[in-house]
Amino acid sequence: MTTGLRPGGHPQDPRQRGSQPLPRQEGIGHTPHVENRTGRSVITARAAASFEPVGRSVATARSFVRDTLQGWGFADIVDDAVVLTSELVTNAVVHAGTAAEVLCLRSDDGVRIEVADRYPEREIPLQSSAVNMGSPDREGGRGLQLCAALAGRWGVEYTPTHKQVWFQLELPERPVGTRAAGPSLPAHLLPLADGRVRVAVVQIDRTGTITAWNEDSEDLFGYAAEQVTGKPLTDLAAWPHTPGTGTGIAEALRLSRWEGSYGIRGADGRVIPVYASHLRVRDTAGEPSTVCLLVRDHERAVLQTPLRGTAADTRTAQDGHAPDPFEVFIGSPAPDDLDGLLQRTVERARDMLDGDAAFLLLATDDETELEVRASTGLPSARQRFARVPVDAGPGRYGSARMPAVHDDLAAVPGAVPLLGGTGMRSVVTVPLKVEGRLTGSLGVAAESPSRYSNEEALRLQFAADRIALAVESARLGELERLRRGSLSFLVEASDLLAGTLDRNQTLALMAQMTIPTLATWCAVYTIADQASEPYLSYVLHEDEERIDGLKALLSKIAPPEPIPTPGARVWTAPAEAAHQAALRTSMRSLGLGEPPSLASGIGTTLATAAAVGGETVVLPLVARNRVIGMLTLGKPTDEHFRQEILELAEDLSRRAALALDNARLYSERTAISQSLQRSLLPPELPHIDGVEVEVIYRAAGEGNEVGGDFYDLFPIRDGAYGFAIGDVCGTGPEAAAVTGLARHALRLLAREGFGGPAVLERLNSAILDEGARSRFLTLLYGELWPQEDGSAVLKVVCAGHPLPLRLRQDGSVAPAAEPQPLLGVMEDLELYEQTVTLDPGDVLLCVTDGVTERREGTRMLGDDGLAEVLTTCTGLTAGAVASRIMRAVERFASDAPSDDMAILAMRVPGLLKD
């Protein structure tokens, strides 16, 4: 059943069901069944196409409808038809997920377009209340709204196997007969003419000189025959010729037939647009001449004749679709990608001139080189993306800017470098130009000599002119996509490289980013210093099974020279080595050399040779005016790099070089810092009879700066030990200098017999002597004497440091010292020591402020929090106490510690807690 709506009708409420097709519509005014199409109207042409259920089909369907209606001369309604078709096909292939069939019907009162999908409606449509179409901003359900708004009539048909939506667009009133042949019309509809239609007949001899000029020519252009006879037609013709593009009128006059528009300058100086039909004839003596029939441009229907083409073109013309010159050459629908368009072009060019091969080259941005982008009948894998200079050098492409015919390439070797060694003997090449600018070159070649003449060159140039603009538009679109992709690639690469300072990870990232985006395989060479040879540091291939073979091959050849010149340079050593390895392997397999050890080794060698047999380039890794390595990129056999890829690789190499050098500097700095940090801490703790000692030290940061916290435990004399835990203000070299001064001064002064206050007072003076380099220091220093009764006596001085805490066996916690001034601030200090006795089972806990100042938001662990944790450590060993304190500190906040932390726990053994 087919139902239709006229403008102003009320459609039924559509039921949206996610990705289901458009719902049924029911409304006012039934239309006849689709077989009768448009009632009493006669169908004069039809065009149909099917589209796969993929997203790109929507664009193809739009092009199909646009081309069909333009061919029928209905440009006035093209936009509405394309919009409606786009919505309906989108609903079919995207939302319903089925193929779509589009049928265009031309009649004398309009155009009807039907879109069918394979998602049938299974319910009987209800004829009831009006429809609420919903929001026009939603993704689906807009097709019928647009039909109601734009179409004169529309409807929906349901069958058990498919659903079909159709719409009809009425033709606007307009003058008839000025664009294309149409149906027979009554006399009152014909356009008015100013008197009779005048057809100028002008005859031109072989030199382009006017030999005949009829009366209609005098009436049209104002010249008498005697005024123009003997003059070249080019003096009067205003040929629409863009410099460097297309063919001039002199060439057109030599064609067997030609039709088209140009201008004739009248006697009053004005240019009169004309439509001309040229016919080339010869007289009984064999002398050629051209007869030109000219009418005013708006009367072109008098002379215009249908184009004669292939059978397919003829069928299209019979359907009413006047073929576009671009479509005639490329075919419809035209490929929507550059590579597809170029490949279609070379195939059609080869067939048009009955050649054995064809090729197309595109100019680089600076127009100094041509790059092979498509070919047929040639070893395209070997030639693809190869480049040829245009204007200079022994290998220049001399025929790039003008049409050229080469009768025998054997007589002029190198004239077309692309064809060297291919067996082609004759070739015709023509330029592709847009607004006078060289954009490419199209050529057709044959294996026999003297195959082509200037006539074939002219035919090929016409074809090149038809496709030049489309090719350039597609090329610019591809270039824009490449540039956007390159920018995204470089941004992502920069983020990844900036995210690590590990040298090995940086090397891995460099290789992984290039494979397979830029190359098939990659090798990174590094140079430790100027006196070192390049070292093969990392190898990667897109096929992991080829990595070992590739690494073995590269290890056997000398590395590339570390030349700092920017840009990519070709490195032939890998391909040559691969070729030799493959040759040796083949000879061994044939028994011509030493036998192979394993049959699998033959396959591996040959596969490796094929993997690296293509073009290989080397880019220097330059950082801080020094070559620190080379980035090597390679292609498999018979493949070349595109210039855009090499430029992108050069940008990547600059970023990678800086990241690699930063990783090297960071590694060196980290190694130095870690070495210095180790020198500021005791190599090992001495064993003390009767006392358990445990130390935990955690440096904040990433290990590339020396911390300010330190600890020490050392023997002073028999039975006496000194211990210290301190914190220098800040980090880095200045803090490390004070730390080293403090630790070594403590040991020296204590072993000289000075007591705790005297030791710290002298250390204070030494720190102040450092002047501007001095840093203030908090320090807890004490001396320890184990006793025979199992206890231990300590004498402690706490100079501005967090107070030590004493844990008794009963679980009570109390400070074991009183606070005193810190060091490195005042010159005259009066310090005193306090004596503490640790009974069996007691623990003395000493920490730096990184422990007590641990924060989570506004909360801080503090002295009270530390004491609370320590109360839970009764009966634990010194090691267990230190570990529990550290776990409590780490769990107090989710963030990583921002300050160094040191924990020193000393315990006099007693009864251990079960």
C-alpha positions in Angstrom: 0.0 0.0 0.0 1.3 3.5 -0.9 0.2 6.5 1.0 1.0 10.1 0.2 0.9 13.5 1.7 0.4 16.9 0.0 1.9 20.0 1.6 -0.2 21.0 4.6 -1.3 17.5 5.3 -1.0 16.0 8.8 1.3 12.9 9.0 0.9 10.3 11.6 3.1 10.1 14.8 6.3 8.2 13.9 7.4 5.7 16.5 11.2 6.1 17.1 12.9 2.8 17.7 16.6 3.5 18.0 18.3 2.4 14.8 15.1 1.1 13.1 14.2 2.6 9.7 11.8 5.5 9.3 8.2 4.6 10.4 5.1 4.5 8.3 3.2 7.6 7.4 -0.5 7.9 6.7 -2.3 11.0 5.6 -4.5 12.8 3.2 -4.7 12.0 -0.4 -3.8 8.6 -1.7 -1.6 8.3 -4.8 -1.7 5.5 -7.3 0.6 2.5 -6.9 4.2 2.9 -7.7 3.9 1.1 -11.0 1.8 4.0 -12.4 4.3 6.3 -10.8 3.1 9.8 -11.4 -0.5 9.2 -12.6 -1.0 10.5 -16.2 2.7 11.6 -16.5 4.9 9.8 -18.9 8.3 8.6 -17.6 10.9 9.9 -20.0 14.1 8.7 -18.2 15.2 6.7 -15.2 18.4 6.0 -13.3 18.9 3.5 -10.5 21.7 2.5 -8.1 22.3 0.4 -5.0 24.4 1.3 -2.1 26.1 -0.9 0.5 25.2 -0.5 4.3 28.4 1.6 5.0 28.7 5.2 6.0 30.5 6.4 2.8 27.5 5.2 0.8 25.6 8.3 1.9 28.0 10.6 0.1 28.0 8.3 -3.0 24.2 8.4 -3.1 24.3 12.2 -2.9 26.7 12.3 -5.8 24.5 9.9 -7.8 21.4 12.0 -7.4 23.2 15.3 -8.0 24.9 14.0 -11.2 21.6 12.5 -12.5 19.6 15.6 -12.1 22.2 17.9 -13.4 22.5 15.6 -16.5 18.8 16.0 -17.0 19.1 19.7 -16.8 17.3 20.1 -13.4 19.8 22.1 -11.5 17.1 24.1 -9.9 15.9 21.3 -7.7 19.2 19.5 -7.2 19.8 20.8 -3.7 16.4 19.8 -2.4 16.7 16.4 -3.9 20.2 15.8 -2.5 19.1 16.8 1.0 16.1 14.5 1.0 18.1 11.6 -0.5 20.9 12.1 2.1 18.5 11.8 5.0 16.6 8.8 3.6 19.8 6.9 2.6 21.3 7.7 6.0 18.3 6.2 7.7 18.7 3.0 5.6 22.4 2.3 5.7 23.3 3.9 9.0 20.3 3.5 11.3 18.6 0.5 9.7 21.8 -1.1 8.7 20.6 -2.4 5.3 21.5 -1.7 1.7 19.7 1.1 0.0 18.3 1.3 -3.5 17.8 4.7 -5.1 15.6 5.2 -8.2 15.3 8.5 -10.1 12.4 9.0 -12.5 12.0 11.9 -14.9 8.6 12.9 -16.2 7.2 15.9 -18.0 5.8 17.4 -14.7 8.7 16.7 -12.3 11.2 14.3 -10.8 10.3 11.4 -8.5 13.0 9.8 -6.3 12.4 6.5 -4.4 14.6 5.2 -1.6 14.0 1.6 -0.6 15.7 -0.4 2.2 15.3 -4.0 3.4 13.9 -3.3 6.8 10.1 -3.9 6.4 7.4 -2.5 8.6 5.6 -5.4 10.3 2.6 -3.5 11.7 -0.5 -2.1 10.0 -0.3 1.7 9.8 -3.0 3.4 11.7 -5.0 6.2 10.1 -5.8 8.4 13.1 -4.5 11.4 14.9 -1.9 13.8 13.6 1.8 13.3 14.0 4.2 15.1 16.4 7.5 15.1 14.5 9.5 15.9 17.6 12.6 18.0 17.8 14.4 18.7 14.5 17.7 18.6 16.4 17.6 14.9 17.2 19.8 12.5 15.2 17.1 10.4 13.5 13.6 10.8 12.3 14.1 14.0 10.2 13.7 12.4 6.8 9.9 12.6 6.7 9.9 16.1 8.2 12.0 17.2 5.3 9.8 15.4 2.8 6.8 17.2 4.2 8.7 20.6 4.1 10.4 20.3 0.7 8.5 17.8 -1.5 5.4 18.5 -3.5 4.2 15.0 -2.8 5.7 12.1 -0.8 4.7 8.8 0.7 5.8 5.5 2.1 5.2 1.9 0.8 5.5 -1.3 2.9 5.9 -4.8 1.7 6.9 -8.0 3.6 10.5 -7.6 2.4 11.2 -3.9 2.2 10.1 -0.4 2.9 10.1 2.4 0.3 10.0 6.2 0.8 9.4 8.3 -2.2 9.1 12.0 -2.9 8.3 14.1 -6.0 9.7 17.6 -6.7 7.9 19.9 -9.2 9.9 21.7 -11.8 10.0 25.5 -11.6 9.0 27.5 -14.6 11.8 28.6 -16.8 12.7 29.3 -20.5 12.9 26.1 -22.5 15.4 25.0 -25.1 18.5 26.9 -23.9 20.3 24.1 -22.1 19.5 20.8 -23.6 17.1 19.1 -26.0 13.8 18.5 -24.4 10.4 17.0 -25.3 8.3 18.5 -28.1 6.6 21.8 -27.0 3.6 23.8 -28.3 4.6 26.9 -30.2 3.5 29.4 -27.6 6.1 27.9 -25.2 9.0 28.4 -27.5 11.4 31.3 -26.7 11.1 34.5 -28.8 13.9 35.1 -31.3 15.0 38.5 -32.6 14.2 37.7 -36.2 15.5 34.5 -37.7 18.3 32.5 -36.2 21.6 33.4 -37.9 24.2 30.8 -38.5 27.6 32.2 -39.3 29.6 30.0 -41.7 33.3 30.7 -41.7 35.9 28.6 -43.6 39.5 28.4 -42.4 42.4 27.1 -44.4 45.3 24.9 -43.0 47.2 28.0 -41.8 44.2 29.3 -39.8 43.4 32.1 -42.3 39.7 33.0 -43.1 38.8 32.1 -46.7 35.0 32.4 -46.6 32.6 34.7 -44.6 28.8 34.5 -45.2 26.1 37.1 -44.8 25.0 35.9 -41.4 28.6 36.4 -40.3 28.3 40.0 -41.4 25.0 40.4 -39.5 26.3 38.8 -36.4 29.8 40.4 -36.1 29.6 43.6 -38.2 32.5 42.8 -40.6 32.1 42.6 -44.4 33.7 39.6 -46.0 36.4 41.7 -47.7 37.4 43.0 -44.2 38.2 39.7 -42.7 39.2 37.4 -45.7 42.9 36.6 -45.5 43.2 37.4 -41.8 43.9 34.7 -39.1 40.8 33.7 -37.1 42.9 34.2 -34.0 42.7 38.0 -34.6 39.0 37.8 -34.0 38.6 34.9 -31.6 38.5 35.5 -27.8 39.5 32.0 -26.8 38.7 31.2 -23.1 42.3 30.1 -22.5 44.0 30.0 -19.1 47.8 30.4 -19.7 49.6 27.1 -19.7 46.3 25.1 -19.6 44.3 23.3 -22.3 44.4 23.8 -26.0 44.3 27.0 -28.1 41.9 27.7 -31.0 44.7 26.9 -33.5 44.9 23.4 -32.1 41.1 23.1 -32.0 40.8 24.0 -35.7 43.0 21.0 -36.6 40.7 18.5 -34.9 38.4 16.4 -37.0 35.3 17.7 -35.1 35.0 20.1 -32.2 32.1 21.9 -30.4 32.2 24.4 -27.7 31.9 28.1 -26.6 34.2 31.0 -27.1 33.9 34.6 -28.2 34.3 36.7 -31.4 35.3 40.3 -31.3 32.7 42.3 -33.3 33.4 45.4 -35.4 32.3 47.6 -32.4 35.0 46.0 -30.2 32.6 44.0 -28.0 33.1 40.3 -27.5 30.1 38.3 -28.7 29.7 34.9 -27.0 29.2 32.2 -29.6 28.6 28.5 -29.7 30.6 26.9 -32.5 30.7 23.5 -34.3 33.9 22.9 -36.3 34.1 20.3 -39.0 37.4 19.5 -40.8 37.1 18.7 -44.5 39.4 18.5 -47.6 38.8 19.5 -51.2 39.3 17.3 -54.3 43.0 18.4 -54.3 43.4 17.0 -50.8 43.8 20.5 -49.2 42.3 20.5 -45.7 40.2 23.3 -44.3 37.9 23.8 -41.4 34.2 24.9 -41.7 33.0 26.7 -38.5 29.3 27.1 -37.8 28.6 29.8 -35.2 25.5 31.0 -33.4 24.9 33.2 -30.4 25.7 31.3 -27.3 22.2 31.3 -26.0 21.0 29.6 -29.2 23.5 26.7 -28.8 20.6 24.1 -29.1 20.6 24.8 -32.8 24.1 23.3 -33.2 24.7 21.2 -30.1 24.8 17.5 -30.8 24.9 14.6 -28.3 28.4 13.4 -27.4 29.3 10.1 -29.0 31.0 7.7 -26.6 31.1 4.1 -25.5 28.1 1.9 -25.3 27.7 2.7 -21.6 27.8 6.4 -22.4 25.3 6.0 -25.1 22.9 4.2 -22.8 23.3 7.0 -20.3 22.5 9.6 -22.9 19.4 7.7 -23.9 18.3 7.8 -20.3 18.5 11.6 -20.5 21.8 12.1 -18.5 24.0 14.5 -20.5 27.5 13.2 -19.6 29.9 15.5 -17.9 33.4 15.6 -19.6 35.0 14.5 -16.3 32.5 11.7 -15.9 33.0 10.6 -19.5 36.7 10.1 -18.8 36.7 8.9 -15.2 33.3 7.2 -15.0 30.6 7.6 -12.4 30.7 7.5 -9.5 34.2 8.9 -9.3 36.4 7.5 -6.6 36.2 9.6 -3.4 39.9 9.2 -2.5 43.0 10.5 -4.2 44.7 7.1 -4.8 41.5 5.7 -6.3 41.1 8.7 -8.6 44.7 8.5 -9.8 44.5 4.8 -10.4 41.3 5.2 -12.4 42.9 8.0 -14.4 45.9 6.0 -15.5 43.7 3.0 -16.4 41.4 5.1 -18.5 44.3 7.0 -20.2 45.9 3.6 -21.1 42.7 2.3 -22.6 41.9 5.6 -24.4 45.2 5.5 -26.3 45.4 1.6 -26.5 48.7 1.7 -24.6 50.6 -0.9 -22.7 51.3 1.2 -19.7 50.3 4.5 -18.1 51.5 6.6 -15.2 50.7 9.7 -13.3 53.1 11.9 -11.3 52.1 14.7 -9.0 54.3 17.7 -8.4 55.8 18.5 -5.0 54.8 21.6 -3.1 57.8 23.5 -4.5 57.1 22.1 -8.0 60.8 21.2 -8.5 60.1 17.4 -8.4 57.5 15.0 -9.6 56.4 12.0 -7.5 55.1 8.8 -8.9 51.6 8.3 -7.5 49.9 5.8 -9.8 50.8 3.5 -12.7 49.5 0.5 -14.6 51.5 -1.9 -16.7 54.6 -0.9 -14.8 56.3 -2.4 -11.7 54.4 0.1 -9.5 55.8 -1.2 -6.3 59.3 -0.3 -7.4 58.2 3.1 -8.8 55.7 4.2 -6.2 56.7 7.5 -4.5 59.9 7.7 -6.5 60.9 11.2 -7.4 62.2 12.9 -10.6 63.6 16.4 -10.8 61.7 18.7 -13.2 64.0 21.4 -14.4 67.7 20.6 -13.7 70.2 17.8 -13.5 71.0 14.8 -15.8 67.9 12.9 -14.7 65.5 15.8 -15.2 61.9 15.2 -16.5 62.2 17.5 -19.5 58.7 17.0 -20.9 56.9 17.9 -17.7 55.6 21.4 -18.5 54.6 20.8 -22.2 52.9 17.9 -24.1 55.6 15.7 -25.6 55.7 12.6 -27.9 58.8 10.4 -27.8 58.9 8.0 -30.8 61.7 5.9 -29.5 63.1 6.1 -26.0 66.0 4.0 -27.1 67.2 7.0 -29.1 66.8 9.4 -26.1 67.6 7.4 -23.0 66.6 9.2 -19.8 64.0 11.4 -21.4 61.3 9.7 -19.2 63.3 8.3 -16.2 60.3 6.4 -14.9 60.4 4.1 -17.9 64.0 3.1 -17.7 64.4 -0.7 -17.9 60.7 -1.3 -18.4 60.8 -2.2 -22.1 58.6 0.7 -23.2 59.7 2.4 -26.5 57.3 5.1 -27.3 55.5 7.5 -24.9 53.2 10.5 -24.9 53.2 12.8 -21.8 51.1 15.8 -21.0 51.1 18.2 -18.1 48.3 18.6 -15.5 48.0 22.3 -14.8 45.7 24.4 -12.7 45.6 28.2 -13.3 48.9 27.9 -15.1 50.6 26.1 -12.2 52.2 22.6 -12.9 50.4 20.1 -10.7 51.5 16.8 -12.3 52.1 14.8 -15.5 50.1 12.1 -17.2 51.7 9.7 -19.6 50.9 6.6 -21.8 53.5 4.3 -23.1 53.8 1.4 -25.6 56.3 -1.3 -26.1 56.6 -0.6 -29.9 58.3 2.6 -31.2 56.5 5.4 -33.1 53.2 4.4 -31.6 51.9 7.9 -30.9 51.5 11.2 -32.7 50.5 14.8 -31.9 46.9 13.8 -32.3 47.1 11.4 -29.4 48.9 14.0 -27.4 46.1 16.4 -28.0 43.5 13.8 -27.0 45.4 13.1 -23.8 45.8 16.8 -23.1 42.1 17.2 -23.3 41.6 14.4 -20.8 44.3 15.9 -18.5 42.6 19.2 -18.6 39.3 17.6 -17.6 40.7 15.9 -14.5 43.5 18.3 -13.4 41.2 20.4 -11.1 39.7 17.3 -9.5 43.1 15.8 -9.0 44.5 19.0 -7.5 41.5 19.3 -5.2 41.8 15.7 -4.0 45.6 16.2 -3.6 45.1 19.3 -1.5 42.5 17.5 0.6 44.9 14.6 1.2 47.7 17.1 2.0 45.5 18.8 4.6 44.6 15.5 6.1 48.3 14.5 6.2 49.2 17.8 7.8 46.5 17.4 10.4 47.6 13.9 11.0 51.2 14.9 11.3 50.4 17.6 13.8 48.4 15.1 15.9 51.2 12.6 15.6 53.9 15.0 16.7 51.8 16.3 19.6 51.3 12.7 20.8 54.9 11.9 20.3 56.0 14.9 22.2 53.7 14.0 25.1 55.0 10.5 25.2 58.7 11.5 25.0 58.2 14.2 27.6 56.6 11.6 29.9 59.7 9.6 30.6 63.4 10.3 31.6 64.4 6.7 31.3 66.9 6.2 28.5 65.9 2.7 27.6 62.2 3.6 27.6 62.9 6.6 25.4 64.7 4.4 22.9 61.8 2.0 22.8 59.3 4.9 22.3 61.3 6.3 19.4 61.1 3.0 17.6 57.5 2.2 18.5 56.3 5.6 17.3 57.8 5.2 13.8 56.6 1.6 13.3 54.4 1.2 11.2 53.3 4.8 10.9 56.5 6.0 9.1 58.4 2.9 8.2 58.5 -0.9 8.1 61.5 -1.2 10.4 63.6 1.0 12.5 67.0 0.9 14.2 68.4 3.5 16.7 72.2 4.0 17.0 73.5 5.9 20.0 76.9 7.6 20.5 78.2 7.9 24.1 80.7 10.6 23.3 82.6 12.1 20.5 85.4 9.5 20.7 82.9 6.6 20.6 81.6 4.7 17.7 77.9 4.5 17.0 76.3 1.6 18.9 73.2 -0.3 17.7 70.9 0.2 20.7 67.4 -0.7 19.5 65.9 -2.6 16.6 62.2 -2.9 15.8 60.3 -4.4 12.9 56.5 -4.4 12.3 56.8 -8.2 12.1 58.2 -9.4 15.5 59.6 -12.5 13.9 62.0 -10.4 11.7 63.6 -8.5 14.6 66.3 -11.0 15.4 67.3 -11.5 11.8 67.3 -7.7 11.2 69.4 -7.2 14.3 71.9 -9.8 13.2 72.1 -8.3 9.7 72.7 -4.8 11.0 75.3 -6.0 13.5 77.4 -7.3 10.6 77.6 -4.0 8.7 79.4 -0.8 9.6 77.0 1.8 11.2 76.2 4.9 9.2 78.4 8.0 9.5 77.3 10.4 12.3 76.9 13.4 9.9 75.2 16.3 11.7 73.6 17.7 8.5 69.8 17.9 9.0 67.4 15.9 6.9 67.2 12.3 5.7 69.9 10.7 3.6 69.8 7.4 1.8 71.8 4.6 3.3 72.4 1.7 0.9 74.4 -0.6 3.1 71.5 -2.6 4.6 69.9 -3.3 1.2 73.3 -4.4 -0.3 74.0 -6.6 2.7 70.5 -8.1 2.5 71.0 -8.8 -1.2 74.4 -10.5 -0.6 72.9 -12.6 2.2 70.0 -13.6 0.1 72.3 -14.5 -2.8 74.6 -16.6 -0.6 71.6 -18.4 1.0 70.2 -19.2 -2.5 73.5 -20.5 -3.7 73.8 -22.8 -0.6 70.3 -24.1 -1.1 71.2 -25.0 -4.7 74.3 -26.8 -3.6 76.7 -24.2 -5.1 78.3 -23.3 -1.8 78.7 -24.6 1.7 75.5 -26.5 2.8 73.1 -24.6 5.1 73.0 -25.7 8.7 69.2 -25.6 9.0 66.5 -25.4 6.3 64.7 -22.8 8.4 67.7 -20.6 8.3 67.3 -20.2 4.5 63.7 -18.9 4.9 64.8 -16.5 7.7 67.6 -15.1 5.7 65.5 -14.6 2.6 62.7 -13.0 4.6 65.1 -10.7 6.3 66.6 -9.7 3.0 63.1 -8.9 1.6 62.3 -6.9 4.8 65.2 -4.5 4.4 65.6 -4.6 0.6 63.8 -1.3 0.0 64.9 2.3 0.6 66.7 3.0 3.9 67.2 6.5 5.2 69.2 7.9 8.2 68.3 10.9 10.2 70.8 12.4 12.7 69.8 12.8 16.3 71.3 16.1 17.1 71.0 17.7 20.6 72.9 20.6 22.0 75.0 20.9 18.8 76.2 17.3 19.1 75.3 14.1 17.3 74.1 11.7 19.9 72.9 9.0 17.6 71.1 8.2 14.3 67.5 7.1 13.6 67.4 4.6 10.7 64.1 3.9 8.9 63.7 1.3 6.3 61.2 -0.1 3.8 60.8 -3.6 2.4 61.9 -4.5 -1.1 61.0 -2.1 -4.0 59.4 0.5 -1.7 60.3 4.2 -1.3 59.6 6.9 1.2 57.2 9.8 0.5 58.6 13.2 1.0 55.9 14.1 3.5 56.9 11.0 5.6 60.5 12.0 5.6 59.7 15.6 6.7 57.5 14.1 9.5 60.4 11.8 10.5 62.8 14.7 10.6 60.5 16.6 12.9 60.2 13.5 15.1 64.0 13.0 15.1 64.6 16.5 16.5 62.1 15.9 19.4 63.5 12.4 20.0 67.1 13.6 20.1 66.3 16.2 22.7 64.3 13.6 24.8 67.1 11.1 24.5 69.7 13.6 25.6 67.5 14.7 28.5 67.2 11.1 29.5 71.0 10.8 29.4 71.6 13.9 31.5 68.9 12.8 34.0 70.5 9.4 34.3 73.9 10.9 34.8 72.6 13.3 37.4 70.7 10.6 39.2 73.8 8.4 39.3 75.8 11.2 40.7 73.1 12.1 43.3 72.7 8.5 44.4 76.5 8.1 44.7 76.7 11.3 46.8 73.7 10.3 48.9 75.4 7.0 49.7 78.6 8.8 50.7 76.6 10.9 53.2 75.2 7.8 55.0 77.1 5.2 57.0 78.1 2.2 54.9 76.8 -0.1 57.6 75.7 0.0 61.2 77.9 -1.5 63.9 76.7 -4.4 66.1 76.1 -3.3 69.7 75.9 -6.0 72.4 72.8 -5.6 74.5 71.1 -3.1 72.2 68.9 -3.6 69.1 69.3 -0.9 66.4 67.2 -0.4 63.3 67.3 2.4 60.7 64.8 3.2 57.9 65.7 5.9 55.4 63.3 7.1 52.6 64.5 9.9 50.2 61.7 12.0 48.6 61.6 12.8 44.9 62.9 10.8 42.0 66.4 10.2 43.2 68.0 13.0 41.2 68.6 15.3 44.2 70.5 14.7 47.4 68.4 14.8 50.4 69.0 16.9 53.6 68.2 14.1 56.1 71.0 11.9 57.5 71.7 9.5 60.3 74.9 7.9 61.8 75.8 5.3 64.4 79.5 4.8 65.1 81.8 3.5 67.9 83.6 6.2 69.9 85.7 4.0 72.2 85.4 0.6 73.9 81.9 0.3 75.3 80.7 3.7 74.0 78.8 4.5 70.8 77.8 7.8 69.2 74.5 8.2 67.3 73.0 11.1 65.4 70.0 11.9 63.3 69.7 15.3 61.6 68.0 17.4 58.9 69.7 20.1 56.9 67.5 22.9 55.5 66.7 22.2 51.8 68.1 19.7 49.3 70.7 19.7 46.6 74.5 20.3 46.6 74.5 23.0 49.3 72.5 20.8 51.7 74.8 17.9 50.9 77.9 20.0 51.7 76.5 20.7 55.2 75.4 17.1 55.7 78.9 15.8 54.8 80.5 18.4 57.1 78.2 17.5 60.0 78.6 13.7 59.8 82.3 13.7 59.5 82.8 16.5 62.1 80.6 14.5 64.6 82.8 11.4 64.2 86.1 13.3 64.5 85.1 15.4 67.5 83.5 12.5 69.4 86.6 10.3 69.0 88.8 13.2 70.2 87.0 12.9 73.6 84.6 15.9 73.4 81.2 15.6 75.1 78.0 16.1 73.3 77.5 19.9 73.9 81.2 20.6 72.9 80.8 18.6 69.8 77.7 20.5 68.7 79.1 23.9 69.6 82.2 23.3 67.4 80.0 21.9 64.6 77.9 25.1 64.8 81.0 27.2 64.4 82.1 25.2 61.4 78.7 25.6 59.7 78.8 29.4 60.3 82.3 29.5 58.8 80.7 28.4 55.5 79.2 31.9 55.1 76.6 32.3 52.4 76.8 28.6 51.7 75.8 27.7 55.2 72.4 26.0 56.0 70.8 25.7 59.4 70.8 22.2 60.8 68.5 20.4 63.3 70.4 17.6 65.1 69.8 15.0 67.7 73.2 13.7 69.0 73.8 11.2 71.8 76.2 8.8 73.3 75.2 5.3 74.3 76.7 3.0 77.0 75.3 -0.5 77.3 75.3 -1.7 81.0 76.0 -5.1 82.5 72.6 -5.2 84.1 70.9 -5.2 80.7 70.0 -1.5 80.7 71.6 1.3 78.6 72.6 4.8 79.5 72.3 7.6 77.0 73.4 11.2 77.1 71.4 13.2 74.5 71.5 16.8 73.1 68.5 17.8 71.0 69.4 20.9 68.9 66.2 22.1 67.3 65.3 18.5 66.2 62.0 16.6 66.9 62.3 15.2 70.4 63.2 11.6 70.8 60.4 9.4 72.3 60.8 6.8 75.0 58.5 3.8 75.0 58.4 1.9 78.3 57.2 -1.7 78.8 54.0 -0.5 80.3 53.1 1.3 77.0 53.7 4.8 78.2 55.4 7.2 75.9 57.3 10.4 76.9 59.9 12.7 75.4 63.5 11.7 76.3 65.0 15.2 76.0 64.2 18.9 76.0 64.4 21.2 73.0 67.4 23.4 72.5 68.5 25.9 69.7 69.3 24.6 66.3 72.7 24.9 64.6 73.9 27.3 62.0 72.0 30.3 63.2 73.6 31.8 66.3 77.3 32.0 67.1 77.2 31.6 70.8 75.3 28.5 71.9 75.1 27.1 75.4 74.0 23.5 75.0 73.6 20.9 77.6 73.1 17.1 77.6 70.5 15.0 79.3 70.9 11.5 80.6 68.4 8.8 79.9 68.4 5.2 81.1 66.7 2.6 79.0 65.5 -0.3 81.0 65.1 -3.8 79.4 62.2 -3.7 77.0 62.4 0.1 76.6 62.6 1.7 73.1 64.1 5.0 72.0 62.6 6.4 68.8 64.3 9.2 66.9 62.8 10.6 63.6 63.3 13.6 61.3 60.5 16.1 60.6 59.5 14.4 57.4 57.7 11.9 59.7 56.0 14.3 62.1 55.0 16.7 59.3 53.3 14.1 57.1 50.1 15.8 55.9 46.7 14.8 54.4 44.9 18.0 53.5 44.9 20.2 56.6 45.6 17.2 59.0 49.2 16.6 60.2 50.5 13.5 62.0 52.5 15.6 64.5 54.2 14.6 67.7 51.0 13.5 69.3 50.1 11.2 66.3 53.6 9.7 66.4 53.4 9.0 70.1 50.0 7.4 69.6 51.4 5.0 67.0 54.4 4.3 69.2 52.1 3.2 72.1 51.0 0.2 70.0 54.6 -1.1 69.6 55.1 -2.4 73.2 57.1 -5.6 73.1 58.1 -5.4 69.5 61.7 -5.6 68.3 63.5 -2.5 67.1 63.0 -3.5 63.5 59.3 -4.2 64.0 58.9 -0.8 65.7 60.6 1.1 62.8 58.5 -0.8 60.2 55.2 -0.1 62.0 56.0 3.6 62.3 56.9 3.8 58.6 53.7 2.0 57.6 51.6 4.3 59.7 53.3 7.4 58.2 52.8 6.1 54.6 49.1 5.3 55.3 48.4 8.6 56.9 48.2 10.3 53.5 47.5 9.1 49.9 50.1 11.3 48.2 53.7 10.4 48.0 56.0 11.9 50.7 57.2 15.3 49.9 60.1 15.3 52.4 62.9 12.9 53.3 62.2 10.6 56.2 64.7 8.9 58.6 63.7 6.6 61.5 66.2 5.4 64.1 64.9 2.9 66.7 67.0 1.5 69.6 65.7 -1.1 72.0 67.1 -2.7 75.0 66.1 -6.4 74.8 63.6 -7.7 77.2 60.8 -10.2 77.0 59.3 -10.3 73.5 55.6 -10.1 73.0 54.0 -13.3 71.6 
